[in-house]
Amino acid sequence: MAAAAAATGGVVGWMYTTGDIDAAGEVEFTNRLAIPPLDIGRRDSSGRRVFHLRAAKGEHRLRPGRPTETWGLNAPYLGPTLRAARGDTVAVNLYNDLPETTSLHWHGMHLPARMDGGPHQGVDPGRTWSPTWTIDQPAATLWYHPHPHEQTARHVYRGMAGMFILDDDDDGAVRDAARGALPNRYGVDDIPVIVQDKRLDGDNQLDTSAHRMSGVGILGDLICVNGTTGPYHRVTTERIRLRLLNASNARFYRFGFADDRPFALVGTDGGLLPAPHETRRIQLSPAERAEIVVTLKPGERAVLRSFPPDLDLNLWDRRFNGGDDTLDILQLRAASRLAPSPKLPQRLAEASALATTSTKVDRTFELSSFSINGKSMNMRRIDFTAPRDTTEVWEVTAIDAVPHNFHVHDVQFQVLSVGGKPPSPELGGWKDTVHTPPGVPIRLALRFRDHSDPGFPYMYHCHVLYHEDQGLMGQFVVVAPGQKPGRIGSGSSHHHGHS
């Protein structure tokens, strides 16, 4: 018995000691970073900005050998960067050339529920879905990805994602060079950085099995940025703006530079911060974004690295959920001569406070396992109704020992407090996704404006996609004053579009 116990202890010890990844300094940056093509759409006769996306199977080379079978949008892997401005009416024609039903959700976008692209808006093979809406929110780095019911993790992991950049022509503070300006030339000094982790089998195909000891599903050991492994980017200006997007299924990243240089955090999920915040680390849970500005000297090489993230878990759970992992992400290679860049503005984008820490809590949410408040997702159940043109305060608490975060469709929210304390500067701007450490109440202020539809819901869920697919999601409808919720999907078909 003693021998068996010793053997068991030895296996457990081996599992623990081999349960982390330390790739610091191990990556050979030999591949030039791919920059997704910029798509600004085309104006139609009514003045709408129209985009065309085709979802299809493809092949993409992630490492030497056989290409990996992938899915993409207008490309074998990922999709173009869509770009539009506040005030634009946009239309997107999504044609599904995949062998199964998918959808496309405009993550972070304020828009009518019927245009949101959630699990009720599946697009069958051979059909087209054509949502249209008018953009009315500040400049921001948003993104798009599939959201089919119980299949989101698999569709995103195969490569279906892309950025959606919003501009705001009224935002003079970042365009007045005399007062400073943010880098804004796409692909030159304004760079999308879509970070994903993959795990490949011996034949270079995507391994979709869950990590053996994690509670979050897929954790990969191969990092790709914009679909490029071992990426480097040539920098030609003194300052460069990196739009960081954690597009991974489950992995948390804590970004910084290998030489510990400071950088300026200028924006988060829903737009610019009130002012640049100098820091050396920024942690992003799945789906979160951050805009950072980095200063380089001629001839320098700087490595963007993910340091072990702060998951606030015990030693065992932390290790097997990626909390001890160090991963090199991207190398910046400064040219021998760099074009001068304007100084950064001292002020960026102010926003009126929606509520205060003393505002009463309207709703509470407890995240646990695959449920919220003890209930798993039910496509036919409306969990609550939110009146249009009202502000609510939500308190969200994860009550188990697994990494979670919280995402709400349609709105950008303000973080009022974390564990009863004021939020850090990294949480001082508009957000649509926030990390929820175990046992730490997070208070959020949300305003439901403009759009109401008693028969079509928005989602709220954990953006660890395995958790979402297993039921850690709910849905709500926004209604006009005096309006009652209707039957879900009333007035429209589940299978959108036409052949």
Protein Blocks (a to p, Z undefined) as FASTA:
>chain_A
ZZmmmmmmmmmmmmmmmmpccfehkaccfbccddddddebjadfkopacddddddddddd
fbgcjddddddehiabdcddddddehiacddddddfbfbdcddddehiacdfklnopakl
cccehiacdddddddddddddddddfbehilmmmmmnopacddddddfklmmlmmmknop
adfbehiloccdddddddddfkopacfbdcfkbcnbpadfbdceehiahiacddfbfbdc
dddddfbfklccddddfklpacddfbdfkoccfbdcddfbdcddehiacdddddddehia
cddddddddehpafklmmmnopmcccdfbdcdddfbdcddddddfbfbdcddfbdfklcc
fbdcddehjaeehiacdfkbcfbdcdehiacddddddfbfcdcddddehiacddfbgghi
acdfklmmccfbdcddehiacddddddehiacfkbccddddfbfklmmnopacdddddde
hiacddehihiafbgcjZZ
